[in-house]
Amino acid sequence: MIKSILVPTDFSENALSALKYAAVLAEKFDCKIHIAHAYTSFHSAFQGEEVNERDRQQVESEAKEEMENFIQRSLVNDQQINITSSLFKGDLLQAIEQWVREEQADLIIMGTKGASGLREKLLGSNSFDVAKSSSVPVIVVPLEIENFKLDQITFFTNYSDLDVQVLKRLNTLFGSKESSYKLVHIHEVDDKPSNTALKMLQEWASLLGRRVGLDQLSWELVHGKQSVTLVNEIAARYHTDLIALSLAEKTFFEQLFHKSLTKAVIHQPKTPVLLVRS
């Protein structure tokens, strides 16, 4: 189960939603949260090192103040959760790698969209890059999400052997006692799915269930053209609380979606999206 959650923040409203989501999971699984912010400061060769250092200290001081305000706004201090925070001067991806190592994080939770300007570059627009490089799964949380549950997890499959790794990671993180898992394959062929196609998915779901230890792995074959709209429709149809995707090469989204559409699914979800790099 989850023991430590990392929440990178740019102090935006979407980052606040991500922290609140993390707080619900922290209470559910009795784990700790580490809130972290990466910042940059202006450095010029045309001004002295003393001035550059003063600029750095000012940016750091402002970041510390914003971190305190951010935690207060979230109200997570009112809950019985172990919460720590830190700042990092430099690149977000480098910072996350260090935070994951130091905090022994099992999971990263972040927003889909950040603040404007530089901060958006540091966080909001980088959710996809974080997920692609992270050694631990990443949950991307939409701004509008209100009901934080894990009753139904929907995983999209394209019959990859890596599905076993992804589902094992899901089961390790969340277990199967309180969460139900649904395996979905999108049948994009013009003709309606044949009995052979249905049997293939049924047998694949049965095999995955046995190998992962998921007794309640249901399945569904959906006929349609892959798109962000269809993914969101499927999530709504099955009352999905969490969409799970693999970011391994030549899996469902890498094969069937071009990169810009993959990013669109991540940045424009109606439901939280879990990204696992296999």
C-alpha positions as a printed Julia matrix, in Angstrom:
278×3 Matrix{Float64}:
   0.0     0.0     0.0
   0.95    3.66   -0.3
   3.33    4.94    2.37
   4.48    8.28    0.99
   2.91   10.73   -1.51
   4.81   13.53   -3.24
   2.8    16.61   -4.27
   4.76   19.06   -6.47
   3.14   22.5    -6.35
   3.24   25.84   -8.1
   0.67   27.16   -5.55
  -2.09   27.3    -8.21
  -5.73   26.3    -7.69
  -5.15   23.08   -9.61
  -2.19   22.23   -7.37
  -4.52   22.84   -4.42
  -6.98   20.3    -5.86
  -4.11   17.83   -6.18
  -3.12   18.34   -2.54
  -6.7    17.83   -1.34
  -6.87   14.62   -3.4
  -3.59   13.49   -1.85
  -4.97   14.24    1.62
  -7.93   11.92    1.03
  -5.59    9.11   -0.02
  -3.26    9.83    2.9
  -6.14    9.42    5.35
  -7.37    6.3     3.57
  -3.98    4.57    3.53
  -2.44    6.2     6.61
   0.55    7.57    4.71
   2.53   10.8     4.73
   2.54   13.71    2.26
   5.53   15.75    1.14
   4.66   19.05   -0.59
   7.46   20.41   -2.76
   8.12   23.45   -4.92
  10.84   23.99   -7.53
  11.82   27.58   -8.25
  14.31   29.53  -10.34
  15.89   32.91   -9.69
  17.27   35.48  -12.1
  21.03   35.25  -12.52
  23.01   37.69  -14.64
  26.68   37.82  -15.57
  26.28   41.6   -15.82
  25.65   42.04  -12.1
  27.78   41.05   -9.17
  27.45   37.75   -7.32
  26.27   39.64   -4.27
  23.32   41.01   -6.23
  22.59   37.6    -7.74
  22.61   36.02   -4.28
  20.3    38.72   -2.96
  17.88   38.01   -5.82
  18.03   34.29   -5.06
  17.32   34.85   -1.37
  14.36   37.07   -2.21
  12.83   34.45   -4.52
  13.4    31.75   -1.89
  11.84   33.9     0.82
   8.77   34.53   -1.34
   8.5    30.8    -2.11
   8.6    29.94    1.62
   5.82   32.42    2.32
   3.71   31.08   -0.55
   4.26   27.52    0.66
   2.93   28.44    4.12
  -0.09   30.18    2.59
  -0.71   27.24    0.25
  -0.78   24.71    3.1
  -3.07   26.96    5.13
  -5.47   27.34    2.18
  -5.65   23.58    1.76
  -6.76   23.02    5.38
  -4.76   19.77    5.42
  -3.21   20.84    8.71
  -6.65   20.41   10.25
  -6.46   16.69    9.45
  -4.4    14.05   11.22
  -1.87   13.68    8.39
   1.92   13.69    8.54
   2.85   16.58    6.22
   6.3    17.95    5.36
   7.42   20.46    2.73
  10.57   21.63    0.97
  11.9    23.95   -1.76
  14.33   23.17   -4.57
  16.22   25.66   -6.69
  16.38   24.31  -10.2
  14.67   22.11  -12.78
  11.39   20.42  -11.85
  12.26   16.97  -13.23
  15.59   16.96  -11.41
  13.85   18.12   -8.25
  11.22   15.38   -8.47
  13.88   12.71   -8.89
  15.57   13.94   -5.71
  12.31   14.26   -3.77
  11.18   10.75   -4.72
  14.5     9.36   -3.53
  14.7    11.34   -0.29
  11.04   10.92    0.68
  10.79    7.32   -0.59
   7.63    8.34   -2.41
   5.36    5.63   -3.83
   3.15    8.03   -5.75
   3.21   11.55   -7.23
   0.0    13.59   -7.38
  -0.12   16.82   -9.37
  -2.54   19.1   -11.2
  -3.27   19.17  -14.91
  -2.77   22.92  -15.27
  -0.52   25.29  -13.4
  -0.3    29.01  -12.89
   0.54   31.35  -15.73
   3.97   32.32  -17.01
   7.12   30.69  -15.66
   5.29   28.58  -13.1
   3.19   26.98  -15.83
   6.43   25.96  -17.51
   7.71   24.55  -14.23
   4.64   22.52  -13.34
   1.37   22.73  -15.21
   2.61   22.04  -18.72
   5.02   19.36  -17.5
   2.66   16.7   -16.15
   3.3    14.53  -19.19
   7.1    14.96  -18.95
   7.03   14.15  -15.23
   5.07   10.96  -15.87
   7.37    9.91  -18.72
  10.48   10.26  -16.56
   9.18    9.31  -13.11
  10.16    6.02  -11.52
   6.86    6.01   -9.58
   3.27    6.36  -10.83
   1.78    9.83  -11.29
  -1.84   10.82  -10.72
  -2.95   13.9   -12.68
  -5.91   15.63  -11.0
  -8.37   17.89  -12.88
  -9.19   21.25  -11.34
 -12.94   20.58  -11.19
 -12.75   17.24   -9.37
 -14.7    17.17   -6.11
 -15.47   13.57   -5.17
 -12.23   11.84   -4.25
 -12.91    8.12   -4.38
 -11.23    4.93   -5.58
 -14.26    2.68   -5.91
 -13.84    2.11   -9.66
 -10.5     2.02  -11.52
 -10.61    1.67  -15.31
  -7.52    0.44  -17.18
  -7.2     0.63  -20.97
  -5.51   -2.31  -22.63
  -4.11   -3.19  -26.03
  -3.13   -6.74  -25.04
   0.42   -5.8   -24.05
   2.48   -8.08  -21.82
   3.26   -4.9   -19.85
  -0.36   -4.86  -18.65
   0.71   -7.3   -15.94
   3.3    -4.83  -14.6
   0.82   -1.95  -14.58
  -1.96   -3.91  -12.86
   0.49   -5.28  -10.3
   1.54   -1.71   -9.51
  -2.1    -0.68   -9.16
  -2.84   -3.6    -6.88
   0.25   -2.83   -4.79
  -0.8     0.81   -4.4
  -4.53    0.48   -3.82
  -5.31   -3.19   -3.21
  -8.55   -4.84   -4.29
 -10.63   -4.9    -1.13
 -12.2    -1.47   -1.64
 -11.47   -0.86   -5.35
 -12.98   -2.59   -8.37
 -11.0    -2.84  -11.6
 -12.37   -2.76  -15.14
 -10.31   -3.66  -18.2
 -11.35   -1.78  -21.35
 -10.25   -2.31  -24.94
 -11.38    0.06  -27.71
 -12.29   -1.85  -30.87
 -11.58    0.62  -33.68
 -12.37   -1.64  -36.62
 -15.41   -0.51  -38.63
 -17.29   -3.76  -38.12
 -18.85   -4.44  -34.76
 -16.79   -6.68  -32.44
 -17.1   -10.35  -33.31
 -17.54  -13.16  -30.8
 -13.86  -13.94  -31.35
 -12.87  -10.41  -30.31
 -15.09  -10.63  -27.23
 -13.63  -14.02  -26.27
 -10.1   -12.68  -26.73
 -10.68   -9.86  -24.24
 -12.47  -12.19  -21.82
  -9.53  -14.61  -21.84
  -7.03  -11.74  -21.51
  -8.89  -10.37  -18.48
  -9.0   -13.84  -16.93
  -5.26  -14.32  -17.48
  -4.38  -10.9   -16.02
  -6.64  -11.48  -13.05
  -4.88  -14.74  -12.21
  -1.36  -13.35  -12.68
  -2.0   -10.17  -10.71
  -4.29  -11.63   -8.06
  -7.37   -9.6    -8.95
 -10.46  -11.75   -8.5
 -12.86   -8.96   -9.48
 -11.33   -7.84  -12.8
 -14.29   -7.09  -15.07
 -13.9    -6.23  -18.75
 -15.61   -4.35  -21.55
 -15.04   -4.15  -25.31
 -15.99   -0.69  -26.61
 -16.62   -0.08  -30.31
 -15.53    3.37  -31.48
 -12.73    5.64  -32.64
 -10.05    6.47  -30.09
 -10.36   10.05  -28.89
 -10.28   12.12  -25.73
 -14.06   12.38  -25.94
 -14.51    8.61  -26.08
 -12.11    8.05  -23.16
 -14.07   10.55  -21.04
 -17.38    8.98  -22.15
 -16.16    5.53  -21.1
 -15.03    6.9   -17.75
 -18.44    8.48  -17.16
 -20.32    5.39  -18.35
 -18.65    3.14  -15.78
 -18.59    5.74  -13.0
 -14.81    5.66  -13.08
 -12.95    7.3   -10.2
  -9.5     6.76  -11.69
  -8.34    6.11  -15.27
  -5.13    4.06  -15.46
  -2.81    4.31  -18.47
   0.56    2.8   -19.27
   3.21    5.09  -20.76
   5.39    2.27  -22.06
   6.26    2.38  -25.72
   3.92    0.61  -28.11
   1.13    0.19  -25.58
  -2.43    1.44  -25.98
  -1.85    5.17  -26.01
   1.6     5.07  -27.6
   0.38    2.91  -30.5
  -3.04    4.29  -31.14
  -2.67    7.95  -30.18
  -0.17   10.43  -31.52
   1.75   12.34  -28.89
  -0.41   15.48  -28.91
  -3.57   13.45  -28.25
  -1.86   11.54  -25.46
  -1.06   14.88  -23.86
  -4.65   16.02  -24.39
  -5.95   13.01  -22.46
  -3.6    13.9   -19.61
  -4.19   17.64  -19.61
  -7.94   17.64  -20.3
  -9.36   14.78  -18.23
 -12.76   14.79  -16.57
 -11.47   12.12  -14.18
  -8.12   11.75  -12.37
  -5.61    9.85  -14.53
  -2.96    7.48  -13.18
   0.12    7.21  -15.41
   2.49    4.29  -14.99
   5.81    4.11  -16.81
   6.5     0.44  -17.51
